[in-house]
Amino acid sequence: MIKFYALIILSICGITKLSGQTINAIDSSAIDAIMHQHTSENLPGMALGIVHQGEIIFEDYLGYANFEFAVDVDQNTRFNIASNGKQFTALCILKLQGEGKLDIDDDIRKYLQGFYSSIEDPITIRQLLAHSSGTRDIHTLWSLQGKNWWKTFVGNEEALELLKAQRDLNFKPGSNYLYSNSNYILLTEIVKVVSGQEFDDYAKDLFASLDMSQTSYLSNYMEVIPNRARPYAKWEEWREFPSVTDIHGDGNLYTTLGDQLKWEQIIQQNNGQYLSQDLIQASQEALQSFPELAYGYGLQFEEYEGLNYSFHDGSSGAYHATFLRFPEYQLSVVIMVNSGAVPSNYAAWQVAKLFIEIEDPVRPEYPGLPENIEDFAKISDLEGHYQNEEGTVIKIVQRGDSLYREIYDRKPTALIQEEKAMFQYQSLADLKMNFSNISKEDQAFTLYLSSQKPATYYKKSDLSFNQYDKEALNARFVNAETGTEIKLQYQEGDRYTLSKNGRARDAQLILADFLLMNSYEIYITRDNQGRVNGLLVNNGRMQKVKFERVD
């Protein structure tokens, strides 16, 4: 096993001064211990490096790049850093803007003819970069069709074809944030149209100019990548994680630790040797901020106990990668692994906290009990469906003399009466559920726990299974954008069979005209006469997909 250390002990004095900040001195053995906590010489591998003030101060490798031939991870090993490649797709866009060939405030349809023609609002390149365009995630769309990205022969061409068929967005462009890989696939096409080169060729030229010759996007899954780390996941025993996808630009970037540390040096030094100082500075800035989140050119920006930092995580099958950047300290931590069992973000923070002293935070104290506790006449007055602002539904139901909390796809929890209409969870006595405005229009309950902000759920109109026509939902529905068919068939109680492209699953009626099936939220739509005429389907990064009734 080959190891590289630029500095064995960072400072014999214990502390290094840096621009008004301090950075701890660390013996390299402390970092080595963290690496061995997550993997070892005979397990899938890890590459870890640290750059400080433009200098590589730590570089180390551990584990196997290839089990079959017992090949160690070393300085030549190329990992797939997945979504961490987004920063370089964004860099291509920035470079083209610097050359005057595009403006990130241009509407994307200036370059992408035929895309989103039914959307009247501008959809800008800036919004693609910042995940605020509203585009539906391509992988979630494929999942709706029943395709699995890692075992389906698909590439950017197929992705663009499906995105071109979309007639709606998750939300009005620029009004919200929702991470979507589609944004960066669309960016690759813009680079192609503007530059006249295939995206991966344009990016390869950029990497060559940055002296990152071991870095390239994989646009053909059959391509031979020298020294590629094979991806391994633990399914009882270690197995190689399969993938036949050609999707790239949103990820699928293969690189060495040395190349990535080179990039961190370029960012920290920013001397104009490789790219203009203005371009490098711009690449590290936020583009758009939303509550508690800011996103830039393939970067997320957050604050931890008063410390500003940027980062990104990449995950593709068993490949995981993380970089953390702390501008105030001119410190970067980079980790790449080919093991599905290693949490790269957690490991990166373990290393970062060795260098940066962060005081124990003062945790906010929230009220653990309500100010007022009401009484109620009978326990059935508390039954019903309650929903919070995020849309989560909790059902309160009486069983015998006891009250229970039910949430879709979770084990029911008994509620123990503590005082009048205040109950405690049987599974967590400190968690209180207090009912208020009982038998009134705005009946609700609030959850209290001293370590979290109180959360209020409001009672919805009672869903009477005797009054609600459950069989009225028995129908077939089709989404023209994806060619997906959903068929609903009522079974009994609140249960339905939902067949998606012929594959049957169980679904549950949660509220009137609202069903859940695994992670899918399904809303029934009706015409002016109240007849069922369609569905609206949500699933994570894909929202408001319209299905029309066809029988």
Buried (B, 14 or more C-beta within 10 A) or exposed (E): EEEBBBBEEBEEEEEBEBEEBBBBBBEBEEBBEBBEEBBBEEBBBBBBBBBBBBBBBBBBBBBBBBBEEEBBBBBBBBBBBBBBBBBBBBBBBBBBBBEEEBEBEBBBBBBBEEBBEEBEBBBBBBBBBBBBBBBBBBBBBBBBBEBEBBEBEBBBEBBBEBBBBBEBBBBEBBEBBBEBBBBBBBBBBBBBBBBEEBBBBBBBEBBEEBEBEBBBBBBEBEEEEEBBBBBBBEEEEBBBBEBEBBBBBBBBBBBBBBBBBBBBBBBBBBEEEBBEEEBBEBBBEBBBBBEEBBBBBBBBBEEBEEBEBBBBBBBBBBBBBBBBBBBBBBBBBBBBBBBBBBBBBEBBBBBBBBBBEEEEEEEEEEEBEBEEBBEEEEBEBBBBBBBBEEEEBBBBBBEEEEBBBBBBEEEEBBBEEBEBBBBBBBEEEEBBBBBBEBEEEEBBBBBBBBEEEBBEBBBBEEBEEEEBEBEBBBBBBBBEBBEBBBBBBBEEEBEBBBBBBEEEEEBBBBBBBBBBBEEBBBBBBEEEEEEBBBBBBBBBBBBBBBBEBEE
